[in-house]
Amino acid sequence: MHLLVIEDDPKLGPLLRRLLQGDRHVVELAPDGRSGLELALEAPGLEAVILDIGLPDISGLDIARRLRAAKSKLAILMLTARDTVNDRVIGLDAGADDYLVKPFAYEELSARLRALARRAGAAPARSGASLESGPVTLDEHLRKVTVDGHRVELSPREFALLECFLRHPEQVLSRDQLLDQAWPYGVAVTPNAVDTYVHYLRDKLGPAGGQIETVRGVGYRMRAG
């Protein structure tokens, strides 16, 4: 999809752009409401906007209203720290198609984008895709992992870690990179948590877990099967 992220958080905005580009989306980034609104109105082929409500210059609600009036088919996904029912109703009434509360897991954002793409009749970039390495297969659409054809039950964090490894075969990934991709943004967690969950993941994969190698002093790498 061709996406626009309107987010003033100097860490979250670039992080989302990097992760979305890793999923083969075309991504524009606007650091404030004014430039985001201008880009959303002028960018050709734009399919969806990921919009923070709490922008410093223009309210995300105002942007949503103006975009909905100008581009009725544009999908709008709102990001906000406001989590009351009334806040969600206001956001949806302003024109948002979906509403995601911070902190959120990237995998949930990705799934919501796929749902928006399906509603719009677009072909989502990752719907139904499978990732494989040796005996390990991960089905993104069904959220199912198998080893030699036998299903393995993983927790959301373990699933997100495995997905990250399978998307970057043979690449050394630091603990910080794994935290960025496998843990919800805004949740306080130490790099040691990565070591713990990699241990859990290896155990659940059985002998295939040996494909995940420790790179001393750096992080981890998953050898191609």
Disulfide bonds with the S-S distance in Angstrom:
none
